[in-house]
């Protein structure tokens, strides 16, 4: 199956670019891809990439001509159009998606991340998945964009849900076309190897063992604030040769650095410039464990990347929800609650090389079997082929996403809406 990537012209974040996957170096402003485009060659990319245009396309041109009195072209074009495309006319702010949709129409099937509106207008079968704010905010908007986002997700052949909480969003939003799919990970790329930076880290801050935390520094969302700092201070007391490595990105970096100093452990920590994925792989290999997010209780690509390299991963983890999808073999992450759990688990692992190796190997084995290229990717490709063929999947009557919301769910969502 040949593939190409159609890039969102409105997203200029470096970390959104396929070139970020190939960057072996530091990159200061991760929200600006201009330097990345200059320094990383297209020849390094495994797939062809094109940046879409938001200029309207043929439908928009014909519509504007229609408004000026040249009616025939537009009416003939829309007479046989898919009903979804006509939605562009009800909400003129959607017209710029026309050219992007025309580009996507060159393909036989589409997989959309975050914004499936261009795929909706393309007329091509597609699957879709969200990344957070699309479900939490965009689909609930009352304007044309919100309407189109909701319809685009619901019209997808399947929404890929990578984590259990997506099921809750889908029930709230009326998306009964979601299916659980383990997030694909390139286990041939994210694999064990010799760490190139351990010696350099030792020169800079001393120590013998390193806990790595690559999550953005955001006290409320990631949980790496004052509580974590006090816990790491206790870890350093129990494991005097322990050091802690962070990435210098996120809205709370300055507060974080000050509170490290206030806690007396600033000299035990490295705050490094963000790096592309090729360099990040070396950072994973140079560390002894990963501390991931400590708030939501769900894992993303960071935990999978580090675990696939063979690092034990400590994070807040709602194991009971994952058992719904994985049965009696849930992910072997080290789930903790803030407080003594984190201190005891991190200290235990940093003090015990044998446990780190065994638990890291167990996690890598699980990820290979559940999320690896030979597992999850094949399932994803199978859904693409079913979408192209228009195959109806049986057992829809037993789909729990079709059931009405319970009173408990309604109360929960109303409470969360009030918190916004």
C-alpha positions in Angstrom: 0.0 0.0 0.0 1.6 3.3 -1.1 1.1 6.4 1.0 1.6 10.1 1.0 1.2 12.7 3.8 -0.9 15.8 3.2 0.2 18.4 5.7 -2.1 20.9 7.3 -1.1 24.4 6.1 -2.4 26.0 9.3 -0.1 23.9 11.6 3.4 25.4 11.6 4.6 23.6 14.7 7.9 21.8 14.2 6.8 18.9 16.3 3.9 18.3 13.8 6.2 17.9 10.8 7.3 14.5 9.5 10.8 16.0 9.5 10.7 16.1 13.3 10.9 12.3 13.2 14.2 12.6 11.3 15.8 15.4 13.2 18.9 14.3 15.1 19.6 17.5 17.0 18.4 20.3 19.3 15.6 22.6 18.2 14.7 25.6 20.4 11.4 26.9 19.1 9.3 23.8 18.6 6.3 25.9 17.6 8.0 27.3 14.4 8.9 24.9 11.6 10.8 27.5 9.4 14.3 26.4 10.5 13.3 22.7 10.3 12.2 23.1 6.7 15.5 24.6 5.8 17.8 22.2 7.7 16.1 18.8 7.1 16.0 17.5 3.5 12.9 16.0 2.0 15.0 13.1 0.9 15.2 11.9 4.5 11.5 11.2 4.6 10.1 7.7 4.1 7.0 8.9 2.4 6.1 11.7 0.0 4.8 14.8 1.8 2.7 17.7 0.3 1.4 20.8 2.0 -2.2 21.5 1.2 -3.5 24.9 0.2 -6.5 26.7 1.7 -7.5 28.6 -1.3 -11.0 27.3 -2.0 -10.5 25.2 -5.1 -13.0 24.6 -7.9 -16.1 24.6 -5.7 -15.2 27.9 -4.2 -14.4 29.4 -7.6 -17.6 28.2 -9.0 -19.6 29.5 -6.0 -18.1 32.9 -6.2 -18.9 33.0 -10.0 -22.5 31.9 -9.2 -22.8 34.9 -6.8 -21.7 37.2 -9.6 -24.3 35.8 -12.0 -22.4 33.1 -13.8 -24.6 30.3 -12.5 -24.2 27.3 -14.9 -20.8 25.9 -13.8 -21.7 25.9 -10.1 -25.1 24.4 -10.5 -23.8 21.6 -12.8 -20.9 20.9 -10.4 -23.2 20.6 -7.4 -26.1 18.8 -9.0 -24.4 15.5 -8.4 -22.3 16.4 -5.5 -22.2 14.5 -2.2 -24.5 16.1 0.4 -21.5 16.7 2.7 -19.8 18.9 0.1 -22.9 21.1 0.0 -22.3 21.9 3.7 -19.5 24.2 2.5 -22.2 26.5 1.1 -24.1 26.8 4.3 -20.9 27.9 6.1 -18.7 30.0 3.9 -15.8 29.7 6.3 -15.5 26.1 5.2 -14.9 27.0 1.5 -11.1 27.3 1.8 -11.0 23.5 2.5 -12.0 22.9 -1.1 -8.5 22.8 -2.6 -7.2 20.5 0.2 -10.2 18.2 -0.4 -9.4 18.1 -4.1 -5.8 17.1 -3.3 -7.0 14.3 -1.1 -9.4 13.1 -3.7 -6.4 11.8 -5.7 -6.2 8.9 -3.1 -8.2 5.8 -2.7 -8.5 6.0 1.1 -7.5 8.6 3.7 -6.5 8.5 7.3 -7.1 11.9 9.0 -5.5 13.2 12.2 -7.2 15.9 14.2 -9.2 17.6 11.4 -11.2 15.3 9.1 -13.1 18.1 7.3 -11.0 18.0 4.1 -11.6 14.2 3.9 -15.3 14.8 4.4 -15.4 17.1 1.4 -13.1 14.9 -0.8 -15.7 12.2 -1.5 -13.0 9.5 -0.7 -13.5 6.8 2.0 -11.6 7.7 5.2 -10.8 6.8 8.7 -10.0 9.4 11.4 -8.6 9.9 14.9 -8.4 12.8 17.3 -5.6 14.1 19.5 -7.5 15.8 22.3 -8.8 19.3 21.7 -10.8 18.2 18.7 -13.0 15.9 20.8 -12.9 18.1 23.9 -13.6 21.5 22.3 -13.9 21.7 18.5 -16.7 19.2 18.0 -18.8 21.1 20.6 -18.6 24.5 18.8 -21.9 25.9 17.5 -20.4 27.5 14.4 -19.9 26.0 11.0 -16.5 24.6 11.9 -18.0 22.7 14.9 -20.8 21.3 12.8 -18.4 20.2 10.1 -16.0 18.6 12.6 -18.8 16.6 14.2 -20.1 15.4 10.8 -16.7 14.7 9.5 -15.9 12.4 12.5 -19.3 10.7 12.3 -19.1 10.2 8.6 -15.6 8.5 8.8 -15.7 4.8 8.1 -14.1 4.3 11.5 -12.7 6.5 14.2 -9.6 5.0 15.7 -9.7 5.2 19.5 -6.2 4.7 20.9 -7.2 5.1 24.6 -10.2 4.1 26.7 -11.3 7.7 27.5 -12.0 8.3 23.8 -15.0 6.0 24.2 -16.5 8.5 26.7 -16.0 11.4 24.2 -17.6 9.4 21.4 -20.6 8.6 23.5 -21.0 12.2 24.5 -20.7 13.5 20.9 -22.8 10.8 19.3 -20.0 9.0 17.4 -21.0 5.4 17.3 -18.4 4.5 14.6 -15.3 4.3 16.8 -13.2 1.2 17.2 -10.3 0.5 19.6 -7.0 0.3 17.8 -3.6 0.0 19.7 -1.5 3.0 18.7 1.1 1.9 16.1 4.7 2.2 17.0 7.8 1.5 14.8 9.4 -1.1 17.0 12.3 -1.5 14.5 13.2 2.2 15.0 12.3 2.5 18.7 14.5 -0.4 19.9 17.2 -1.0 22.5 20.7 0.3 21.8 23.7 1.9 23.4 23.1 5.2 25.0 25.3 8.0 23.7 24.6 10.7 26.3 25.0 8.9 29.7 28.7 9.9 29.9 27.9 13.5 29.0 25.2 13.8 31.5 27.5 12.4 34.2 30.1 15.1 33.3 27.4 17.8 33.7 25.6 16.8 36.9 27.4 13.7 38.2 25.4 10.8 39.4 25.1 7.2 38.0 21.4 6.6 37.2 19.1 8.9 35.3 15.3 9.4 35.4 14.1 11.0 32.2 10.9 13.1 31.9 10.3 14.4 28.3 6.7 15.6 28.9 6.2 19.4 28.5 6.5 21.2 31.8 2.8 21.9 32.6 1.9 21.7 36.2 -1.9 21.3 35.7 -1.9 18.9 32.6 1.2 16.8 33.1 1.5 16.9 36.9 5.2 17.8 36.9 4.9 20.7 39.4 5.7 21.2 43.1 4.4 17.8 44.2 6.7 16.0 41.8 9.6 18.2 42.8 9.2 17.3 46.4 8.9 13.6 45.5 12.2 13.8 43.5 13.9 15.4 46.4 12.9 12.4 48.5 14.1 10.0 45.8 17.5 11.8 45.8 17.7 11.3 49.5 17.1 7.5 49.1 19.2 7.2 46.0 22.1 9.7 46.3 23.5 8.9 42.9 20.2 9.6 41.1 19.8 12.5 38.6 16.8 13.9 36.7 16.6 15.0 33.1 13.9 17.2 31.7 13.1 18.9 28.4 13.0 22.7 28.6 9.5 23.3 27.0 6.0 24.1 28.3 4.3 27.0 29.9 5.7 26.4 33.4 9.4 26.1 32.7 10.5 29.2 34.6 8.4 28.3 37.6 9.6 24.8 37.5 13.3 25.8 37.5 12.7 28.2 40.4 11.0 25.6 42.4 13.8 23.1 41.7 16.1 25.7 43.2 13.8 26.3 46.2 13.7 22.6 46.9 17.5 22.4 46.8 17.8 19.9 43.9 18.5 22.2 40.9 22.0 20.9 40.7 20.7 17.3 40.4 18.7 18.2 37.3 19.4 18.8 33.6 17.0 20.9 31.6 17.8 20.2 28.0 16.7 22.0 24.8 14.0 20.0 23.0 15.3 17.6 20.4 14.0 15.8 17.3 13.0 12.2 17.5 16.3 10.7 16.3 18.1 12.4 19.1 15.3 11.6 21.5 15.9 7.9 20.8 19.4 8.3 22.1 18.1 10.1 25.2 15.8 7.2 25.9 18.7 4.7 25.5 20.9 6.9 27.8 18.3 7.0 30.7 17.4 4.3 33.2 13.7 4.9 33.4 11.0 7.3 32.2 8.6 9.4 34.3 5.6 10.3 32.2 2.4 12.2 32.8 0.9 12.1 36.3 -2.6 13.6 35.9 -4.9 12.0 33.3 -4.1 8.3 33.7 -3.6 7.5 30.0 -0.5 6.9 27.9 0.5 8.3 24.6 3.4 8.0 22.2 6.1 9.0 24.7 5.4 6.0 27.0 5.3 3.6 24.0 8.5 5.0 22.5 10.4 4.7 25.8 8.9 1.3 26.6 9.7 0.0 23.2 13.4 0.9 23.8 13.3 -1.1 27.0 12.8 1.6 29.7 10.5 0.9 32.6 7.8 3.7 32.5 6.3 5.2 35.6 3.1 7.2 35.2 -0.5 7.6 36.4 -2.3 4.7 34.8 -6.0 3.7 34.9 -5.4 0.0 34.6 -9.1 -0.9 35.2 -10.1 0.9 32.0 -7.4 -0.7 29.9 -8.5 -4.1 31.0 -11.7 -3.5 29.0 -9.6 -3.6 25.9 -6.7 -5.9 26.8 -8.4 -8.3 29.2 -6.1 -10.1 31.6 -2.9 -8.7 29.9 -3.0 -4.9 30.5 0.0 -2.8 29.7 2.8 -3.5 32.2 3.5 0.2 32.9 4.2 1.1 36.5 1.1 2.8 37.6 1.3 5.2 40.5 -0.7 7.8 42.4 1.1 11.0 43.5 2.9 10.6 46.8 4.7 7.7 48.3 3.9 5.5 45.3 6.1 7.5 43.0 8.9 7.9 45.5 9.0 4.2 46.3 8.7 2.9 42.7 11.3 5.4 41.2 13.7 4.8 44.1 13.3 1.0 43.8 14.0 1.0 40.1 17.0 3.4 40.3 18.5 1.2 43.0 18.0 -2.1 41.2 19.5 -2.6 37.8 18.2 -6.1 37.5 14.6 -5.0 38.1 15.0 -2.2 35.6 16.2 -4.6 32.9 13.6 -7.2 33.6 10.6 -4.8 33.8 11.8 -2.8 30.8 12.2 -6.0 28.7 8.7 -7.1 29.8 7.2 -3.8 28.6 9.1 -3.9 25.3 7.8 -7.4 24.6 4.2 -6.4 25.4 4.4 -3.3 23.1 5.9 -5.3 20.3 3.0 -7.8 20.5 0.2 -5.2 20.9 1.4 -2.0 19.2 4.2 -3.1 17.0 4.5 -2.9 13.2 3.4 -6.5 12.7 0.4 -6.1 14.9 -1.4 -2.7 15.0 -0.3 -1.5 11.6 -1.8 -4.6 10.0 -5.1 -4.0 11.7 -5.1 -0.4 10.5 -4.4 -1.4 6.9 -7.3 -3.9 7.1 -9.7 -1.1 8.1 -8.4 1.0 5.2 -9.2 -1.9 2.8 -12.6 -2.4 4.3 -13.3 1.3 3.9 -12.4 1.3 0.2 -14.7 -1.7 -0.3 -17.5 -0.3 1.8 -17.8 -3.4 3.9 -20.4 -3.2 6.7 -19.0 -4.6 9.9 -21.4 -7.0 11.7 -22.6 -6.8 15.3 -23.5 -3.1 15.1 -26.6 -3.7 17.2 -24.3 -4.7 20.1 -22.3 -1.6 19.8 -22.2 0.1 23.3 -21.5 3.5 21.7 -25.1 3.4 20.4 -26.6 3.2 23.8 -28.2 6.3 25.4 -26.2 8.3 27.9 -26.8 7.3 31.5 -27.8 9.9 34.1 -24.3 9.4 35.6 -22.6 10.3 32.3 -24.8 13.3 31.8 -24.0 14.6 35.3 -20.3 14.0 34.8 -20.3 16.0 31.5 -22.3 18.8 32.9 -19.9 19.1 35.8 -16.9 19.1 33.5 -18.5 21.7 31.3 -19.1 23.9 34.3 -15.3 23.7 35.1 -14.4 25.2 31.7 
